[in-house]
Every structure is written in C-alpha cells, then in structure tokens.
C-alpha cells in the first residue's frame, strides 16, 4: 500500500509549464524529499535523477569539458573512483557500461556511447518493480524514439541505429515505413505527435512535446492525491519548468541544430567506441 504525504503535497506550488517563477528549484525540492520521504520512496525519487548521472559519467569518460550536473545522485569523486575500480556504489547498468567502455567492447555496437548508456538505463528503469517509474520511462523511451524517427525522416537521415530498445515497439519503429509506424492503435498520442512534428518552429515543437509529457503525468496521477506518485510527477514537472525558464528561442534553435548534427554524425560512427 502506498504511503500518503498529506503535508508535503499540500505545500507544493501550483505550477504550469508556462509559469514564470518557481518557489523552489528541482535540486532544492530533491533535498526536501530526502528529509520528508520514507527511505524506500526516496529511492524511487533517486531513479528520476539517474539521467543526470548518466550525463556526468559520459562527460568524464569522453573527457568533455562540461559543467558537472549537481542534480545527479553521485559525486564526481564517486564516478571517477568507479571508473578506476568498480566499488558497487553505482547501479549495475552503469558498471556494465564502464567496463565495456574501458575494454572498447560496446554492448550494443550499432549505437553511439550516449545511446548505449541510455538504452541500458531504460532497460534498468523499466524493469523496476514500481508501476509509476516503469511506465514513465517506457512512455518517455517510446516518445523519444518516435520523435527521433520523425525528425530523421523529415531531414532524410537514416535512423535505424538511433532507436533505443529491443522491445516490440522499438523494433517496429526501426522497420516500419508507414506514416504512423503502424502504431496508432497502440500509441494514444500518435496523431498529436505527427502534427507536432510538422511544426517548423523548433521551440514550439519542443514545448509541445513537453506538454505531452505533462499531460501524461496528469493522467496517471489523477487519483493519486497524496501518494509518492504525485510527488514524483511534481519533481518531473519541476524539471521541465526549470528547463524552459532557462531557454530562449535562439538557444532552442541552437540545440536543434546540435541535435541534427549529432544524429548525422552518430550514424557514421564505426561499430566501436570513438577514441577516448
């Protein structure tokens, strides 16, 4: 049975994706959760921040000079120590990736290092014994795969090796030539996504995608008034709002150009990792 957090939920700010000011950021909210949540529920919250750890780990392994994301669960020191020698502090999917990277033996040879780590993470998160977490990351994986395929189609970029996952939906996206990938009956938001993909305004298109995510979270927590699911959904929404508050139209266009170049360049990657 799920625990109820009446006071915590009652104190949450009423936010929309277009709100102009937040009473607290995602990092501050996470610190509050560490104090307020039952340890087992806080472990679920930590899963939401593993993508930040993934980014930090990749930046260290690929020797990128990018700022360390403090929203992750693990410090730079912990990540660097585990790169030198596995200590057991990190999730098993990270350990597998570190070992494969160091040995130059990709786990999924056709994918870039980023996509390999993301694929391992999705497999891990979707396998967890929590319906909200599992369903959220399955939804997000499918949404990202479909969006990637639609963008690649639009700009005539091959996308077979950009799709993440070995499940039936992912395989269908890779192989189908149908406008809707033959998934309209299975993917409830397919028509919305097809219309969104037509938008030439990059910023508006990205925000529309986040609205799909937002609506999904509203739907799955409609009857979860005070449970951990409501709190996890708020944490995810907080991250979306923070992202949009930090972006402007020029930066959004720049991000899209970088995405397109990444898609093109990663398609040309050999079946081994890039030089370390």
Secondary structure, DSSP 8 states (H G I E B T S, - for coil): ---B-HHHHHTS----TT-S--SS-HHHHHHHHHHHS-HHHHHHHHHHTHHHHHHHHHHHHTT------TTSSS-HHHHHHHHHS--S-S-HHHHHHHHHHHTT--SSTTS-HHHHHHHHHHHHHHHSS-HHHHHHHHHHHHHHHHHHHHHHHHTT---GGG---SSHHHHHHHH--STTTT-TTT-TTHHHHHHHHH---HHHHHHHHHHHHHHHHHHHTTT-SSBHHHHHHHHHHHHHHHHHHH--HHHHHHHHHHHHHHHHHHHT--SS----
